[in-house]
Amino acid sequence: MASLAEAQRSAQSAQTERAAVEERLRGLQRAVAMLETEKKDAERQAVRLEKDKNALRNTLDKVSTVLCENCFIYSFLYINLFFN
């Protein structure tokens, strides 16, 4: 009988340990799912930031072009006004 009781305790202990391991596994699987979602969000944000950066660069290039054109026009007007 002692060995049957011992075997039952061992089986119960193994079941308890298995339940704990399964719970830990579920927790880790949830954590992985959350990290995958965060990764996808970060990747989408990186794409948006890259698009925003490119749009800003294009806008700055246009502004720079307009400023250079205005500087040329103002220089031309200044020269014609004061030196002609």
GUTOR-226228 format. One record per residue (C-alpha): residue in one letter; y, z, x. Coordinates in Angstrom, 1 decimal. Layout:
REM residues N
atom res = A	py = Y	pz = Z	px = X
...
REM end
This chain:
REM residues 84
atom res = M	py = 0.0	pz = 0.0	px = 0.0
atom res = A	py = 2.4	pz = 0.8	px = 2.8
atom res = S	py = 2.2	pz = -2.7	px = 4.1
atom res = L	py = 2.7	pz = -4.2	px = 0.6
atom res = A	py = 5.8	pz = -2.1	px = 0.2
atom res = E	py = 7.0	pz = -3.1	px = 3.6
atom res = A	py = 6.4	pz = -6.7	px = 2.8
atom res = Q	py = 8.3	pz = -6.4	px = -0.4
atom res = R	py = 11.3	pz = -4.7	px = 1.4
atom res = S	py = 11.2	pz = -7.5	px = 4.0
atom res = A	py = 11.1	pz = -10.2	px = 1.3
atom res = Q	py = 14.0	pz = -8.4	px = -0.5
atom res = S	py = 16.0	pz = -8.2	px = 2.8
atom res = A	py = 15.4	pz = -11.9	px = 3.4
atom res = Q	py = 16.6	pz = -12.8	px = -0.1
atom res = T	py = 19.7	pz = -10.7	px = 0.4
atom res = E	py = 20.4	pz = -12.3	px = 3.7
atom res = R	py = 19.8	pz = -15.7	px = 2.2
atom res = A	py = 22.2	pz = -15.0	px = -0.6
atom res = A	py = 24.9	pz = -13.9	px = 1.9
atom res = V	py = 24.3	pz = -17.0	px = 4.0
atom res = E	py = 24.6	pz = -19.2	px = 1.0
atom res = E	py = 27.8	pz = -17.5	px = -0.1
atom res = R	py = 29.2	pz = -18.0	px = 3.4
atom res = L	py = 28.2	pz = -21.7	px = 3.3
atom res = R	py = 30.0	pz = -22.2	px = 0.0
atom res = G	py = 33.1	pz = -20.5	px = 1.4
atom res = L	py = 33.0	pz = -22.8	px = 4.5
atom res = Q	py = 32.5	pz = -25.9	px = 2.3
atom res = R	py = 35.5	pz = -24.9	px = 0.2
atom res = A	py = 37.5	pz = -24.5	px = 3.4
atom res = V	py = 36.4	pz = -27.9	px = 4.7
atom res = A	py = 37.4	pz = -29.5	px = 1.4
atom res = M	py = 40.8	pz = -27.8	px = 1.5
atom res = L	py = 41.3	pz = -29.0	px = 5.1
atom res = E	py = 40.4	pz = -32.5	px = 4.2
atom res = T	py = 42.9	pz = -32.5	px = 1.4
atom res = E	py = 45.6	pz = -31.1	px = 3.7
atom res = K	py = 44.7	pz = -33.8	px = 6.3
atom res = K	py = 45.1	pz = -36.6	px = 3.7
atom res = D	py = 48.4	pz = -35.1	px = 2.6
atom res = A	py = 49.6	pz = -34.9	px = 6.2
atom res = E	py = 48.5	pz = -38.5	px = 6.8
atom res = R	py = 50.4	pz = -39.7	px = 3.7
atom res = Q	py = 53.5	pz = -37.8	px = 4.8
atom res = A	py = 53.2	pz = -39.3	px = 8.3
atom res = V	py = 53.2	pz = -42.8	px = 6.7
atom res = R	py = 56.2	pz = -41.9	px = 4.5
atom res = L	py = 58.1	pz = -40.6	px = 7.5
atom res = E	py = 57.3	pz = -43.7	px = 9.6
atom res = K	py = 58.6	pz = -45.9	px = 6.7
atom res = D	py = 61.7	pz = -43.7	px = 6.4
atom res = K	py = 62.3	pz = -43.9	px = 10.2
atom res = N	py = 62.0	pz = -47.7	px = 10.1
atom res = A	py = 64.4	pz = -47.9	px = 7.1
atom res = L	py = 66.9	pz = -45.6	px = 8.9
atom res = R	py = 66.6	pz = -47.7	px = 12.1
atom res = N	py = 67.3	pz = -50.8	px = 10.1
atom res = T	py = 70.3	pz = -49.2	px = 8.3
atom res = L	py = 71.7	pz = -48.0	px = 11.7
atom res = D	py = 71.3	pz = -51.5	px = 13.1
atom res = K	py = 73.2	pz = -53.0	px = 10.2
atom res = V	py = 75.9	pz = -50.3	px = 10.5
atom res = S	py = 76.2	pz = -51.0	px = 14.2
atom res = T	py = 76.4	pz = -54.7	px = 13.6
atom res = V	py = 79.2	pz = -54.2	px = 11.0
atom res = L	py = 81.1	pz = -51.9	px = 13.4
atom res = C	py = 80.8	pz = -54.4	px = 16.2
atom res = E	py = 82.1	pz = -57.1	px = 13.9
atom res = N	py = 84.9	pz = -54.9	px = 12.7
atom res = C	py = 85.8	pz = -54.0	px = 16.3
atom res = F	py = 85.9	pz = -57.7	px = 17.2
atom res = I	py = 88.1	pz = -58.5	px = 14.1
atom res = Y	py = 90.5	pz = -55.6	px = 14.9
atom res = S	py = 90.7	pz = -56.6	px = 18.5
atom res = F	py = 91.5	pz = -60.1	px = 17.5
atom res = L	py = 94.1	pz = -59.0	px = 15.0
atom res = Y	py = 95.6	pz = -56.6	px = 17.6
atom res = I	py = 95.9	pz = -59.3	px = 20.2
atom res = N	py = 97.4	pz = -61.8	px = 17.8
atom res = L	py = 99.8	pz = -59.3	px = 16.4
atom res = F	py = 101.2	pz = -57.9	px = 19.6
atom res = F	py = 100.7	pz = -60.7	px = 22.1
atom res = N	py = 101.6	pz = -63.7	px = 20.2
REM end
